Amino acid sequence: MFPALETELKQETLPDPYEDFMYHHLQYYGYFKAQRGSLPNSATHQHVWKNNPRYLVSGSFGEREDVIPDPLQKEKLLYSLMLGSPLKSRQLLHDEFGEVKPCLREPRDLFAFFSSSGPLQAPRWPIECEVIKESLCHIEWVPPQPEYFYQPTGNEKLPEIVGEEKGTVVYQLDSVPTEGSYFTSARVGGKRGIIRDLAVTLQGPEDNTLLFESRFESGNLQKAVRVDTYEYELTLRTDLYTNKHTQWFYFRVQNTRKDVTYRFTIVNLLKPKSLYTIGMKPLMYSQLDADTHNIGWRREGKEIRYFKNNTEDGQQPFYCLTWTIQFPHDQDTCFFAHFYPYTYTDLQCYLLSVANNPVQSQFCKLRTLCRSLAGNTVYLLTITNPSRTPQEAAAKKAVVLSARVHPGESNGSWIMKGFLDFILSNSPDAQLLRDIFIFKVVPMLNPDGVIVGNYRCSLAGRDLNRHYKTILKESFPCIWYTRNMIKRLLEEREVLLYCDFHGHSRKNNIFLYGCNNNDRKYWLHERVFPLMLSKNAPDKFSFQSCNFKVQKCKEGTGRVVMWRMGILNSYTMESTFGGSTLGNKRDTHFTTEDLKSLGYHVCDTLLDFCDPDRTKFMQCLAELKELLQQEIHKKFNELGQDMDLEGSWSDISLSDIESSTSGSDSSLSDGLPVHLLNIAHEVNQKKKMYKKKKKKPLQTRKQRNEQYQKNNLMRELKLTEDIPERAGFASTLQKQPTFFRNSENASSSAMRNEKPRLNELHGRDKGSSLDPSKMTSLILTKNKERMQTEKPGFTVSCSPKRSTNPSQEPVPDMKPSWSRNRYPATRRGRAAMTVYPSLHIYTYP
């Protein structure tokens, strides 16, 4: 194995630690009994091995016993062949001369990841899902002009919902798994067999029926009914294995006609409120425009109405979304979507580019966090610059970011993409962030839901963001492993910030949900980061929409669970499906570029938040106190009460003045599916049994002696308190309470003088009872001696109170001097942060 080893053996030295270990190992277990100097010449044996066919035996020496009859000689030959083998270790590094370097290679990934030549990992679908073979790809495009909200005219038509009884079904998915069924298995390509053509067959070139399709990645449309020549009623598919969560739509139409007004009406939406009521438009993508003019997704639609479906059928009420549109081309292929799609394949293409980048792959390590229920990979990115010393690596704080726990909230992926674009760039700020932080990023927590086109749930049929406290690793692997990863990370280092990217369907702008801190030392500190972010992105981020109340129904969310694990700055970032009502972007829709820019602003705000110059931090904290005081005044005015807040306003609970967060129609968890209830019960029982069986750790003799002495002392002290009551002297205790209360100023010598008296009590005859009269005299004598040791004039009080004399104790002025300071326009001074060992980051545990 090592060419220079033969000469070293002649000198009876083994300088290589591995060879020395192997020598002792083989000798210890009896496989090598010769001395080092008696080793055969490895080069000679290697030559004999290659040229003598008698040694070419299949796996053992047992087939040719006549060649080497002595077992010891076999061992010596085998070991010498191992030493002289030209094969190199796959772990140790070798240079161009074959010399071994004293270090190991980079550890191999748990699973085979991307390669520049190999294909992407194909998405795995539940076996009930039919999937078309076509692969879809959309270009990224930013509209040159702002896309304004739709302004209602008041003349919008309210279509009558007629259904398939009076219409013609032109597209319908069969055998969609709903509530009552559950996920069993998955495979690449979904359902086996021939993929049927669900769209109607055109009768000729004059047939203008639209051809619908949604059996592709992230697609969602269950049924289309033609109710008029150019009017269609659409039914969305619920999340798989549930009977609700209809919000996300993404489908394809073909055979379009130009300059004709089409009307589409989605008839089974579940939310009573929607951004479509305040101007949000659907998204449309024209394949011909993309191919010829490089135009991508754009906001389109007129006569937009969101209204309640009056066709009551005894079930939960449905709501409808209707809009009209004119297609730009004849015979075009167009797509409609609730928001800009970002699929699992899109993520894999992005990660492939990172893995193949020779620069980015040095500080961005791609790993598998776990496999989802369907077997799709949940990726984990670790982003940080290599540290020069172990001490420098251990000093780094951690930041944890995640997205797409709700698969229909694709805006979270676009913010995540903007963050990754910046943090992986060669920007000086990005390099500084990688120097001082370790970023743990889970870009897609729920790949199964993203693939099948769910809006909110995984293939378990439940909202993962309500089950972060789950114990069912096999049923909720994505969040179980995420929580476990963060738990282990907290054991290694401080996690400065946790943020989960989401989308919001009822409020405009971007905002954060946090958790009120109960520690008065860090009062309002959890609100500093959102306030800074609102100042860095004033036309997108709304601090007024932020909320920090922790509700009981949100205890299972990632934000609250991570906060209870010890992360002070734990947030859920909500980005609207609509647009902004702030600043220069007022009344305009967000584009993908707007969302990606917020990912950059998160990085920029992180630098502000950790700036060694605490000026910005303290100014934001002072502004937060002023805003809170104004909010408290407003609350009391609404209640018709007048309260003086000069000294006690900061003691008011923050949760009392905040409203509850709003947004999802699944705030209340549905609990576990029926088929998982028994599994959860069994796991809990096993945990209880394990805790019962767990033995106490053995103690040393010194520990046992210390515990014995401590128990004896506790019994003696308890005896002095219990004896008067047992002796029937309750009246004496009421008359003289100071006799039986230990004074804080009692000297240690007085306590030592009591021990002989306690020993006298214990040394009495076990059979004789204590004489009440003698006990009384003993107690009075003992307390008389204690009183003599105290200072003259000092009185022991049963309930000490604060002195009412203001001259004895200064009372601090509780009224702060409020002043709204402007946020500094100057950039942060980062020159001092270039040398990492001298950098001091202002953070909070």
N, C-alpha and C positions, 0 to 999 in steps of 0.2 A: 504493500500500500504506500509506503514511504521509502523512496530510494536511499536516503541517507541513514536508514535505521540499521542496516546490516553492519556498518562500521561502528555505529554506536554500541551495538550489542557486544561487539568484541571487547569494548572497554567496560562492559558490564554496567552500562548506564542507559537508562530510558528517559531522555529528557522530555518527551512528549507526555502530557498528563493522561491522554487517552490510552496510549500504549501501556503506560505503567498501570493504569486501572485494569486493563484487560489481562495483563500478566498476573496480577494479584487475584483477579476474579477467577481465572481458569485454574490457578493453583489452589485457591480456597475450596473450590468445588470438586477437586480431584481430577480435572480434565487435563492437567499438565503438571507432571511431577518432576521434570528435568530442571536442571539449573539454567540460568540465563546463558552461561557460556557454552552449554552443550546444545544450543539450538542449531539445527542444520542450516546449511547455506541456502538461503531462500532463492537466490538466483539459480543455483544448480537444480534445485527441486523444481523451480518454475520451468527450466529448460526440459527436464525429464518429463514433466507433466504434459508439456505441449507436444513432445515428439514421441513419446511412448504410448501407443494405443492401449496398453494394458491398464493404464491409470484412468482411462475414460470410462468410468463406471457410472451407473445411473443413480446418483443420489447417495450412495453409501459404499463403504468398503466391504460390505458383507458378501457381495457377489464374487469377489476375487480374493478369498482368504489365502490363496497360495502365494499371492504377490507380497503381502506384508502380513506375516502371521502374528506379529507382536502387537497387541492393542496399544501399548505405550508408544511404539513407533508410529502407529496410525495417528495418535494424538499429536505427536511431535511434527509429523508431516503436515497434518491439517493446519496446525497453527502456523507453521512456516509458510505454507501456501497463502494463508490469510495475510501474513505480513508482507509477502512479496507480490501480492495481487496488484495488477495495474488498475483495478477498479477504484474509483474515487468516491468519497462520501458525498451524498446529496445535500448534506447540511453544512459541512465545513467548506469555506471558501478556498479556492486555489488560484494562484497567479498563473501567468503564461508559462512559467518554468515548472509548474507542477508542485511548487512549494505550498505548504498549508499556511493559511493566515489564521491568527488566533481569534476568529470571530465566526458567527453563524450567519446564515443567509436570512433574508426576510421571511417570516413564517408564511407558509402557503395559506390561501384562503380556505374557508370551510367548504365552499362550493366552487365549482368552476365558473368564473365570471367571464366577462366579455373578452373577446380578442378581436384584433383588427380584421381578421379574416373570417372568423366564425359568425354565424347568425345570432340574432337576439333570441332570448328565451321566449318561446311562444306562450301567450297567456293561456291559462287553464280555466276552463268553464265548467259549471255544473253539467252533469250528463243530461239534464232535462232541456238545456238550451240549444236551439239551433243557431248556427253561426255561418254566415256567408263567407266564401273564400276570398272575396275582394279585400284588399288592404286600402284603407283610406289615409290620406295625408292632406293636411291643410297648411297653407302658407301663413306666416305671421305678417301682419300688415297694420300700420297705424294710420287712421284716417287723417288727411291733411287739414280738415276743418273739424271743429268741435261738433259732437253729435248731441244736440239739445234734447231735453225731455219733450215728450208729446204733450201738447197743450190741448185739452179737451175743448171742443166747440159747443157742446151741449146738444148737437144734432146727431150724435152717434146712434146707429141702429142697434136695437136690442134683439138679436135673432131668437126665434122660437126653437127650442130643442125638441126635435121630433124623434130621434133615435132610428134604429135599424128597421122598425116596423114600417116606416114611411120612406125609408131610404134604401140604399144599396151598399152592402159591405164590400169594400174594395181592398181591404187588407185586414188580416186578423191573425194574431199569434194563437197557437193551440197549446194546450197542456202547460200553461204557465203555473209553476208551483206557488201556491198562496198559503194562507194561514191553515194550519192543520197538518201540513207536510213539513219536512225538514231536510236539510242537506245531507246527502249520503256520500257522494263521490264526485270527482271531477276528472277531466281529461282535456288534452289539447284539442281544440276544435269542437268541444261540446258534444252534442248528441250524435250518436253513430248513425250511419245510413245516408241516404241521398237527401240533399237539402232541397226541399220543395220550393217552388216559386209561389209565394203567397199573394203577390199582386195579381190583379185581374189580367186576362189576356186581351190585348187590344184587337179590335175588329177590323182595323185598317188604318191608313194614314190620317183619315179624318177623325178618328176617335181621339177625343181630347181628355180622356180620363187620366188623372194623375196616378202615377205608379209610386207607391210608398214602400219604404224599407227602413228597418231599424235593427236588424240582427247583425250588428257590427259592434265593435268595442265602444262601450259607454252609451250605446244607443238605447232609446226608450220611447216606444210607441206600441201600444197593444192592438188598437183597432182604428180603422178609418172608415167612415160611412159617408157616402156621397148623397147629400140631401137635395142638391140642385146642380145645375150644369157646372157652376164654378164655386160651389159651396160644400164644405166638408166638416163633419163633426169628428173630433179626435178623442180617443180614450187612452190615457196613459196607463202604463203597467205599474202596479204597486211594487214596492220593494219585495224581492223574492222571499218567499216563506212568511209573508205578512199580508195584511189586508189594508194597509194604509201607506202614507208617505208618498203621495203623488205631487211632485213639484218639478223635478228635473225632466226636461224633454230634449230629445236630440234625434232627428230623423231626416231621411232623404226623400225628395220628390223628383220624379222625372217626367218627361213628356209635357213640358210646360208650354204655355202660349204667351206671346208678347202682347203688351197693351191690353190685357184683359184683367179685370179686377177679380181676384179670388178672395174668398172669405174662409178663414180657419177658426174653429171654435173648439177649445179643449173643455170637456164637459164634466170632468171628475176631479178637479182640484179640491183640496181639503182645508186650506187655510182661509179663514174669513177675511183676513187683511192681506194686502199684497202691495208691492211697489208698483205694480201695473196700474193701480188706482191713482198714483201721483206722477205719472208720466214716463214710466219705464217702457222701453220698446223691446220686442224680441230681436234676436240676431239671425241674419240670413247670410248665406255663403253661396256664391255663384261659381260653378266650376269653369265656365267659359270666361268669366271676368278674371278669374285667377290665372288661367292659362294665357290669356291674350293681353290683359292689362295689369297683371300682378296686383289685383285687388282681392283682399281677404274678407274676413267677417266684418259686417257693418250692421248698424241698427236700422231696421226698416219696420214699416207698419203704420197704418192709419185707422181711424175709427176704433181705437183700442178701448175696450170696456172690460171691467172685472165685476161680475155680478153673481148673485146666488141662483143656483139651479132650482127652479120651482117644481121640478118633477119629483115629488116625494114618493119614495117606495119603501118607507119604513126603516131605512137605514140611516146612517149618519148623513148630514146635509152636505151636498157638493156645491162647488163654486165653479164658475165658468170664466174663461178668458177668450175673448174674440178679437180678431184684427183682420184688416184687409191689406192686400198687397198686390202689386203688379210686378211680374217677373221681367227681368231686363232682356231676355232672349227667348226665341223659340227653340224647342227641343233641347233645353238646358237641363243640367243636373244641379239641383239646389239643395241646401241643407238649412234646417231651422234648429235653433238651440236656445235654451233658457239663458245660458252664459257661455263664454268662450270655452270650448272643450279642451281638456288636457288629460290625455289617456295614459294608461300604464305603459304603452309602447312609446309614447312621447318621453316619458321619464327614462325609460331604458336607453333610448337614443341619446338623451342628454348625458346620462352616466357613462355611456360608451365613449362619448367624446372626451369626457374627463379622464377616464381610465387610459385612453390612448394618447393623452397629452403628456409629453415627457416632463413638463414643468409642473403642471397641476397635480400630477400623480405623486409628486414627491411630498406634498403636504396635505393631500386629501386621500385618505385610505378608505377604500370601499369594502364593506363587509356585509355579511348576511346577518341580520338581527334574528330572523326566524322565518319559518314558512307559514303562510296563511292556511286557512281551512282547505282551500282548493289546491294548495301546494305552490302558490305563487310566492316569489321571494319578496320579503320585506327588507329593504336596504337600509343600512346604517352607514352614515358618512362621519368620519372623524377628521376634522380639519384643524391643523395647527402646524406652525413651523417647528422643525426639529430643534430641540433644546441643546445647549452647549454642555450643560452639566445636569446630573440627576436632581440637584437642589433647585435648579431653575425650572425643570419640568414639574417638580412637586409643588412649586409655588404658584403655578398657573390656576386661575379660576376656570370654571366650566360654564358654558351656555348651552342650553338644550332647546332645540326648535323642532317642531313637527307640523305636519299638514295632512289633510285629506282623511281624517278620521271619519268625516261625513263625505261620502264619495261624490254627492251632487254639488258640493261647494268647491267648484274648480277654481274659484278666485284665490283660494288658499295656495294652490299650486303655482299660480302666476306670481304671487308675492314671494314664495319660496324660490322660484327661479330667479327673480331679481336679486334676492339675498345671495344665492350661490354664485350668480354672475359677478357680483361685486367682491365677495369674500375670496373667490378664487382668482381674482385679477391681480395685476402687478401694481395696483395703486398703493401709494405710501400708507394711506390709512388702512387698507386691507392688510398690508404686511404688518403694520403695528398691531392690529387686532389678532392676527395669527401668532404674533410674538407673545402676547399677554393672556390669551385665552385658548381653551380647548373647546371647539364647537362639536357637539354631538347632534347630528341632524338625521331625522327620519322623514324623508320627503313624501312618503305615501304610506300612511298607517293602515289603510283599508284597501289594498289592491283588488281584492275580490269584488267589493262593491263598485269600485271604479270600472272594472271590466264589464260587469253585467249591466251597468247603467242604473244602479240603485241611487236613491237620493240621500238616504240617511243610515241605512243598516248594513251590517255584514251578512255573510251567508248563514250566520246563526239566527238571523231574523230579529236582531236586537241592535239598538243604538249603542255602539261601543263607547261613546262618551258618557255613558251612565253606568259603566261597569269597570271602572279603573280599580275598584277594590275587589275584583273578582278573584276567586281561588281556583277557577276552572281554566287551567293552562291550555288544555286541549281544545276547549270550546271558544276561548277568546285569546288565541296565542299572541296576536299583534300587540294588544295593550298589556297583556301579562308580561311579556318580555320587555316591553318599553319601560314599564314601571320597575321591573327588576334591574334593568340596566341603569336607570336613574338612582335606584337604591344603592347599588354597588358604587356608582360614581360619587354619591354623597359620602360614602365611607372613605373615599380616597382624597377628596378635595371639596372645596366649597362650590356650590352651584349658584352663580350670581343671578341667573335669570332663566326662567322657563316660559316659553310662549308657544301656544298651539294656534295655527292659522285656520280660520273658519270663514264662512260666508253668512250674510244676514239678508233675510228675505222681506223685512218690513221697515227697515230704517236705512236712510242714505248715509253716506260718508263712511269713514273707517274709525273704529274706536276699540277700546280695550275693556275687558272685564277682569277685575283683580279681586283681591281678598283683603279686607280690612285687617290691619295688624293690631293685635291686642296688647302688645308690649308698648308701654308708654315711652320707653327709651327711643323707639323707632317710630313714633307716632307720625302718620302721614307719609312716611318714607316710601311706601308702596305706590304712591301717587306721583312721585317725582318723575319717573321714567315716562309715563303717559303724557305728563305736562310738557316735558322736554320734546317728546315726539310731535306734539301738536304745534310747537314753535318751529320745529324743523320742517314740517309739512303742513303749513297753515291752510292750504287750499284743499287738502284731502282728509286730514285727521281732525276729529272733533273731540276735544276733551270734555265738553259738556255732555256728550253722549256716553261717556265712560261710567261704569258702575262698579262698586267694590263691595257690594253686599253678598254675603254667603248664605244662600237659601238651603233649606233642608233637602229640597228636591234636586239640588246640584252637588250633593256630597259625593256622588260617584263620578263627577267630571274630572278630567285631567288637571284642570286648574286648581281645584280644591284639594284633590288628593296630594298633588305635589306640594302645595302650600302646607298641608298638615305634616308632610314628611320633612319640612324644614326649609323650604325655598321661599324666602320672603317675597321676592318679585316673581310671582307666578301669575301668568296672564293667559286669557283667551283673546286673540285678535279677531275682531269681527269686521270683515270688509263687505260692503254692500254689493248686491247684484246690479244696483242701479248706477248712481253717480254721486256727484258732490253738490252740496248747497252752500259751499264756502268759497270766499275769495274770488280769484280769477276763473275758477272752474265752476262757478255757480250754475246750477240747472243744466249741467252737461253730464253725459254718461262717462263712466270710467272705461278706458281702453286697457289693453294688456300692458302697454308701456306705463300707464299710470300705476298699475298694480306692481309692476316690477320696480318702479322708482321707489315705492314704499319699502321694498326690501333693502334698497340702498339706505333709506332714511333710518331704518332700524339699526344698521351698522353705524351710521353717523351719530345717532342718539346714544348708542352704547359707548362711544368714545367720550361724548359729553358727560354721560352719567359717571364715568370712571376717571374723569379728568382730575389730576392731582390738585389743580387749582379749584378749590371748592366754592368759588364765587357763584357760578351758575347754579350749583346744587342748593346753596343756602338761599339764593334769591327765589328759586322755585318753591322752596319750602315755606318761605315767608308769604309768597303769593298764595299758596295753598291754604295757609291759615286764614288769610283774609277772605278768600273765597268761601271757606267753610263757615266763617262767622256770618257772612252775608246770607248763606243758605239757611243757617239756623234762625236768623232774624226773619227770613221769609217764611219759614215753617211756622213760627210762633204767630206771625201776622195772619197767616191763613187760618190758624186755630182761634184767632181773636184774643190772644193772650199777650200780655206785655211782661217781659222778663228782663231783669238786669243781668247781662252776660259779661259784666266786667271781670268777674273773678272765677266763674264756674263754667263758662261755656265749653271749655276744652274737656270737661268731664262727661259731656253728653255722648251717648253711644252713637257712633257713626251710622250704624245699621238702622237707627230710628229715623234718620232724616233722609235715607235713600229709598227710592222705590225699587221694586224687584226688577231683575233683568227680564227682558222679553225678547222673543224672537222665534223660538222653535215651538212646534206643536207637540213635541214629545218631551217636554220638560219633566213630566212624571214618567219614571221608568216603568216599562211594561213588566218588569220582573223577568225571571228566567223562563224559557220555553218549558213546556210540560216534560219533554224527554230529557231535560237537564236537571230537573228538580231532584230526582233520586241520586244523580251523580254528585250534585252539590252536597246533599245530605250525607252521603257516604264519605266524601272528602272531609267534611267537618267532623264526623265521628272518628275518622282516623287521626285527625289532628288532636282531638281531645284524648284519645287513647295514648298517643305518643307523649303528650304532656304528662299524663298520669304515670306512664312507665319510666319517664326520664328520672334518673337517679341524681341525688345531690352529689356534687363533687366532693371528693375526699379532702379532709383537712389535715394539716400537719399538727404535731403535738403542741407546738407553740400556739397555733390558732385555737385549738381546743381549750388550752389553759386560759387564754385571754377571754374566750367566750364564757368559760366557767366562772371566772372572776367577775365578769360583767353581769352575769345572771345573779350571782350572790349579792352584788351591790344593789341591783334593782330590787331584789327581795327585801333587803334591809331597809331601803328607802320606803318601799311600799308598806312595810310593817309599821314604821313610825307614823304613817298617815292613817293606817287602818285600825291601830290599837285603840285610840280614843273612842272611835265609833263603836267598836265591839265591846268596850268597857262600859258603854251607856253614858257617855259624857257629852251628848249632843248639846245640852243646855250650856255647858261650859264653853263649847266651841262657839256658840252663838254670842255669848257675852264677851268672850275674849278672842276675836278672830285673828288678831295680830300674833298671837302666840303660836299659831300653827301655819304661818305663812313664812316661807324663807325670804329673808331680806336680800336684796341685790347687793347690799354693801357688807354682808356678813363675810368675815375673813375666813380664809381657808383653815386657820388654826382652830377656830371654833368648831368647824366641821370635823376636824381630826379629833377634837376632845369628845365628840359625841360617840365615836366608834367604841371606846371602852364601855360606855354605858349600854350601848346596844349589845355588846358581847355579854355584859352581865345579864341582860334580859334573856339572851339565848342560852346562857349557861345555867339557867334555873332548872329545877327538876321538871322533867317532861310530864310527870304525872300530876303535878300540882298546878292549879290554875293561878292566874295573876290576881293579886289582891287589889281591888279597886282603889282603896285608900292609899296604898303605897304607890300605885301607878299615878294617881293624881299628884302626889307630892313630888314624884320623880319628874313628871312633865313640867310642873311649876318651877322646880329647881333648875331644870335644863333651860327653860326659857328666860328665867331670871339672869342666868349666867350669860345668855346670848344678848340680852338687852344691855348688860353692863359693858359688853365689848363694842357696842355701837356708839356713834358720836352723840354727844349731848344735844338734846333738843330735836333729834331726828325721830320722826314718827313714821312707822310703816303703815301704809294705807292699803286697804283691800282692793280698791279700784282707783289707781292713780289717774289723775287728769292733768291736762296741760295747764300750765300756769296762765292765768288770765291777765297777768301784768305784761303789757306789750314791751316794756323795757327789758325784760329778761330774755325774750326770744324774738329776734327780728323776723318780721313777716315780709316775705318777698312781695314785690309789686306784681300782681297777677295780670295786670293790663299791659299787653304788648303794644309797642309803638308800631302800628301798621303803616306800611308805605309800599305801594306797588312800584317796584323797581322794574324798569324796562330790561328786557332780555338783552344781554350784551351783543352788539352787532359784530364785534371783532371775533375773529376765529381763535380757537383754542391754541394756547402755546404748547406745542407738542415737541419742541426741540429737546426738552429735558427728558422726553420719554423714549428717546432713541436707544439708550443704553439700558437694557432690561434690568440688570441687577440693582441699579440705583432707582428703579421705578417703584413708587409707592401708590397703590391704587386705593382709593377711598371707597370701601364697600361695607356692606352690613351683613352679618351672619343670618 
